[in-house]
């Protein structure tokens, strides 16, 4: 690997941290680097790990709805229905409601029994995020699981805190039904 490709790989792996650092050190940056920083729209970059996790999990649920209710439904509509059933109110996640999101949410509530997300410590501060969707299939309970490995930095802050403060190696969040 050349020195340049190693630098590119390092930047890609640490992109958000580099941008955050540049933003904090803006006044001390050379003029050329200030121009680069100014050209990047920081508002469009998601560095909030909780927001990123919510977005990813909601996408999983929306795809599940699309596959199990009607594959011809547009994914944004399924995502709106997911936000409704999970009680999401963060304006950064919510887009203008499309189509019959309320009706689709009612159909989703009849299909889905519960949605849980588990974060489990593996090793070297990596976590397994397991999204579980329990649902009815031909009047029998069924489960859809999606597992992904996450680095420590990609975990929601409350999961990191639970481990650091309480030593909790597994955190479970229940998204639906809302209690």
C-alpha positions in Angstrom: 0.0 0.0 0.0 1.4 3.4 -0.9 1.8 6.2 1.6 -1.0 8.2 -0.1 -3.5 5.3 -0.1 -2.7 4.7 3.6 -3.5 8.4 4.3 -6.8 8.1 2.3 -7.8 5.0 4.3 -7.0 6.7 7.6 -9.1 9.7 6.6 -12.0 7.5 5.6 -11.9 5.6 8.9 -11.8 8.7 11.0 -13.8 11.1 8.9 -16.3 12.3 11.5 -13.7 12.8 14.2 -11.5 14.7 11.8 -14.4 17.0 10.8 -15.3 17.6 14.5 -11.7 18.5 15.3 -11.4 20.9 12.3 -14.6 22.5 13.4 -13.4 23.0 16.9 -10.0 24.3 15.8 -11.4 26.5 13.0 -9.8 29.8 14.2 -6.3 28.3 14.2 -6.5 26.7 10.7 -4.5 27.9 7.7 -6.7 29.8 5.2 -6.6 27.0 2.6 -8.0 24.5 5.2 -10.6 27.0 6.4 -11.9 27.1 2.8 -12.2 23.3 2.8 -14.0 23.3 6.1 -16.4 26.1 4.9 -17.3 24.0 1.8 -18.5 21.1 3.9 -22.0 21.4 5.1 -21.7 20.2 8.7 -25.5 20.2 9.1 -25.8 17.3 6.7 -23.3 15.2 8.5 -24.7 12.9 11.2 -22.3 12.5 14.1 -24.9 11.8 16.7 -24.6 8.0 17.2 -28.1 7.7 18.7 -29.6 9.3 15.6 -27.5 7.1 13.3 -28.6 4.0 15.1 -32.2 5.0 15.1 -32.0 5.7 11.3 -30.4 2.3 10.6 -32.9 0.3 12.8 -35.9 2.1 11.4 -34.6 1.2 7.9 -34.5 -2.4 8.9 -38.1 -2.3 10.2 -39.3 -0.3 7.1 -37.8 -3.0 4.8 -39.5 -5.7 6.8 -42.8 -3.9 6.4 -42.3 -3.5 2.7 -41.4 -7.2 2.3 -44.3 -8.5 4.5 -47.2 -6.1 3.8 -46.7 -5.3 0.1 -43.5 -5.2 -1.8 -44.9 -2.5 -4.1 -45.2 0.0 -1.2 -42.6 2.7 -1.4 -39.9 2.5 1.2 -40.4 6.1 2.4 -44.0 5.3 3.2 -43.0 2.2 5.2 -40.4 4.3 7.0 -43.2 6.8 7.9 -45.3 4.0 9.3 -42.3 2.7 11.3 -41.9 6.2 12.8 -45.6 6.2 13.8 -45.6 2.8 15.5 -42.3 3.5 17.3 -43.5 6.9 18.5 -40.6 8.7 16.9 -40.8 12.5 17.3 -37.2 13.7 16.4 -37.7 16.2 13.6 -34.2 15.2 12.2 -35.6 11.8 11.4 -39.1 12.7 10.3 -39.9 13.8 6.8 -43.2 15.0 5.6 -45.8 12.2 5.9 -46.4 10.5 2.6 -49.5 8.7 1.4 -51.5 6.6 3.8 -48.8 6.3 6.5 -51.4 6.1 9.3 -53.3 3.3 7.6 -50.1 1.4 6.9 -49.1 1.9 10.6 -52.4 0.3 11.6 -51.6 -2.7 9.3 -48.1 -2.9 10.8 -49.6 -3.0 14.3 -51.7 -6.0 13.3 -48.6 -7.8 11.9 -45.9 -6.9 14.4 -46.0 -8.2 18.0 -42.9 -6.5 19.3 -39.6 -4.9 18.1 -36.5 -5.1 20.2 -32.9 -4.0 19.7 -30.1 -5.7 21.7 -26.6 -4.3 22.0 -24.2 -7.0 23.2 -20.5 -6.5 24.0 -18.3 -8.8 22.0 -14.6 -8.1 22.5 -12.2 -5.2 21.9 -15.1 -2.8 22.5 -17.1 -4.0 19.5 -20.8 -4.7 19.9 -23.3 -6.9 18.2 -26.6 -5.0 17.4 -29.4 -7.4 17.0 -32.7 -6.1 15.8 -35.6 -8.5 16.4 -39.0 -8.2 14.9 -41.6 -10.6 16.4 -44.6 -10.9 14.1 -47.6 -13.1 13.1 -47.1 -15.4 10.2 -50.1 -17.6 9.3 -51.4 -17.2 12.9 -48.1 -18.4 14.3 -45.5 -16.2 16.0 -42.3 -15.7 13.9 -39.1 -13.7 14.3 -36.9 -11.7 11.9 -33.4 -11.0 13.2 -30.9 -8.7 11.7 -27.4 -8.7 13.3 -24.6 -6.1 12.7 -21.3 -5.6 14.3 -20.6 -2.0 15.5 -17.5 -0.2 16.8 -17.6 1.5 20.2 -17.9 4.9 18.6 -21.0 3.9 16.6 -23.0 2.9 19.8 -25.7 5.1 21.2 -24.4 7.1 24.2 -26.8 5.4 26.6 -25.4 1.9 25.7 -21.9 3.1 26.2 -22.9 4.7 29.5 -24.6 1.5 30.7 -21.4 -0.4 30.2 -19.0 2.2 31.6 -21.1 3.1 34.7 -22.9 -0.2 35.4 -20.7 -2.7 33.7 -23.8 -3.8 31.6 -22.6 -6.0 28.7 -26.1 -6.3 27.1 -28.5 -3.4 26.6 -32.0 -4.0 25.3 -34.3 -1.3 23.9 -38.0 -2.1 23.1 -39.3 0.0 20.2 -42.7 -1.4 19.9 -45.2 -1.6 21.5 -44.6 1.7 23.2 -45.2 1.4 27.0 
